[in-house]
Amino acid sequence: MDTPINSKRHIKFNMKDVLSVISFLIVFLLIWQIVFWLQIWPVVSLPSPAMVAQSFVDLVQENILIQSIIISLWRLFIGLVISVVIGGCVGLVMVRFKQFGKTMSSFALGFQSFPSIAWVPFAILLIGFNDLGILFVIVMNSVFSVMNSTYGAIRNI
């Protein structure tokens, strides 16, 4: 029986919504181009929309964009695997030793709320701007979430 809850949702394209998005993009690009013509910022800081589009086309044609996306996704995958292993193991230890778990959950919650971008200077200073530094930032951004999730999930069974 098809009830409103069980029926498939159909995406309806409202022409008014489509025109609203298109007009927003046109106005945004127009303002961007005007600011470029006024030369408020150097060309290096704020290139024109046409220059950005040409750079994008060049990156796609030279296959640099696809390679960079693959490398970034690979780094993300490796970092998340490391986070799951470390966070899962520490989360299990937190469950086993209650006092350690109480202490570490507060500690992890504090670091979990630490802004992601704030780990970048630490990574650059401690490790350098390389693949290991990027992995460090990824792991530090996700290990505390995994740790708290493992601790909370197993503790509440």
C-alpha positions as CSV (number, residue, x, y, z in Angstrom):
1,M,0.0,0.0,0.0
2,D,1.4,3.3,-1.0
3,T,1.0,5.8,1.8
4,P,2.6,9.3,1.7
5,I,5.3,8.0,4.1
6,N,6.2,4.9,2.0
7,S,5.9,6.4,-1.5
8,K,8.9,7.5,-3.4
9,R,9.7,11.1,-3.2
10,H,9.6,12.9,-6.6
11,I,11.7,15.9,-7.1
12,K,9.7,18.7,-8.6
13,F,11.5,21.4,-10.5
14,N,9.8,24.6,-9.9
15,M,10.7,27.0,-12.7
16,K,10.6,30.0,-10.2
17,D,13.3,28.3,-8.1
18,V,15.4,27.5,-11.1
19,L,15.2,31.1,-12.3
20,S,16.0,32.3,-8.8
21,V,19.2,30.3,-8.7
22,I,20.3,31.3,-12.2
23,S,19.6,35.0,-11.5
24,F,21.6,34.7,-8.3
25,L,24.6,33.2,-10.1
26,I,24.4,35.8,-12.8
27,V,24.4,38.7,-10.3
28,F,27.2,37.1,-8.3
29,L,29.4,36.7,-11.4
30,L,28.5,40.3,-12.5
31,I,29.5,41.7,-9.1
32,W,32.7,39.6,-9.1
33,Q,33.6,40.9,-12.6
34,I,32.9,44.5,-11.5
35,V,35.1,44.2,-8.5
36,F,37.8,42.7,-10.7
37,W,37.5,45.7,-13.1
38,L,37.8,48.1,-10.2
39,Q,41.2,46.4,-9.3
40,I,40.5,46.7,-5.6
41,W,42.7,43.6,-5.0
42,P,45.6,42.3,-7.1
43,V,44.9,39.9,-9.9
44,V,46.6,37.2,-8.0
45,S,44.2,37.6,-5.1
46,L,41.0,38.1,-7.1
47,P,41.2,36.9,-10.7
48,S,38.3,37.4,-13.0
49,P,35.6,34.8,-13.5
50,A,36.9,34.1,-17.0
51,M,40.4,33.6,-15.7
52,V,39.2,31.1,-13.1
53,A,37.1,29.3,-15.7
54,Q,40.2,29.1,-18.0
55,S,42.3,27.7,-15.2
56,F,39.7,25.1,-14.4
57,V,39.6,24.0,-18.1
58,D,43.4,23.8,-18.1
59,L,43.5,21.6,-15.0
60,V,40.9,19.3,-16.5
61,Q,42.6,19.1,-19.9
62,E,46.0,18.4,-18.3
63,N,44.5,15.8,-16.0
64,I,45.9,17.5,-13.0
65,L,42.4,18.0,-11.4
66,I,41.5,14.3,-11.5
67,Q,44.9,13.3,-10.2
68,S,44.7,15.8,-7.3
69,I,41.2,14.6,-6.4
70,I,42.3,11.0,-6.3
71,I,45.3,11.8,-4.1
72,S,43.1,13.9,-1.7
73,L,40.6,11.1,-1.5
74,W,43.4,8.5,-0.9
75,R,44.8,10.7,2.0
76,L,41.3,11.0,3.4
77,F,40.7,7.3,3.3
78,I,44.1,6.5,5.0
79,G,43.5,9.1,7.6
80,L,40.1,7.9,8.4
81,V,41.3,4.2,8.6
82,I,44.0,5.3,11.1
83,S,41.4,7.3,13.1
84,V,39.1,4.3,13.3
85,V,41.9,2.0,14.4
86,I,43.2,4.4,17.0
87,G,39.9,5.8,18.1
88,G,38.3,2.4,18.3
89,C,41.1,0.9,20.4
90,V,41.2,3.9,22.8
91,G,37.4,3.8,23.0
92,L,37.5,0.1,24.0
93,V,40.1,0.8,26.6
94,M,37.9,3.7,27.9
95,V,35.0,1.2,28.4
96,R,37.3,-1.3,30.1
97,F,38.7,1.2,32.6
98,K,35.9,3.4,33.8
99,Q,37.9,6.2,35.4
100,F,40.1,6.4,32.4
101,G,37.0,6.5,30.2
102,K,35.5,9.4,32.2
103,T,38.7,11.4,32.0
104,M,39.3,10.7,28.3
105,S,35.7,11.3,27.2
106,S,36.0,14.9,28.6
107,F,39.4,15.3,27.1
108,A,38.2,13.9,23.7
109,L,35.1,16.1,23.8
110,G,37.2,19.1,24.3
111,F,39.5,18.3,21.4
112,Q,36.6,17.3,19.2
113,S,35.3,20.8,19.5
114,F,38.7,22.2,18.5
115,P,38.4,23.9,15.1
116,S,39.7,21.7,12.3
117,I,41.8,24.5,10.8
118,A,43.6,25.0,14.1
119,W,45.5,21.7,13.7
120,V,47.2,23.0,10.5
121,P,49.8,25.2,12.2
122,F,50.7,22.4,14.6
123,A,51.1,20.0,11.7
124,I,53.3,22.4,9.8
125,L,55.5,23.3,12.8
126,L,55.8,19.7,14.1
127,I,55.8,17.6,11.0
128,G,56.1,19.9,8.0
129,F,53.9,20.6,5.0
130,N,54.0,17.1,3.5
131,D,51.8,14.0,3.3
132,L,52.4,13.1,6.9
133,G,51.4,16.5,8.1
134,I,48.2,16.3,6.0
135,L,47.5,12.9,7.5
136,F,48.1,14.3,11.0
137,V,45.4,17.0,10.4
138,I,42.9,14.4,9.1
139,V,43.5,12.0,12.0
140,M,43.3,14.7,14.7
141,N,40.1,16.0,13.2
142,S,38.4,12.6,13.4
143,V,40.1,10.4,16.0
144,F,38.3,12.0,18.9
145,S,34.9,11.6,17.3
146,V,35.6,7.9,16.8
147,M,36.9,7.6,20.3
148,N,33.8,9.2,21.9
149,S,31.4,7.3,19.6
150,T,33.0,3.9,20.4
151,Y,33.0,4.7,24.1
152,G,29.4,5.9,24.1
153,A,28.1,3.0,21.9
154,I,29.7,0.2,23.9
155,R,29.1,1.7,27.3
156,N,25.4,2.0,26.6
157,I,24.9,-1.6,25.5
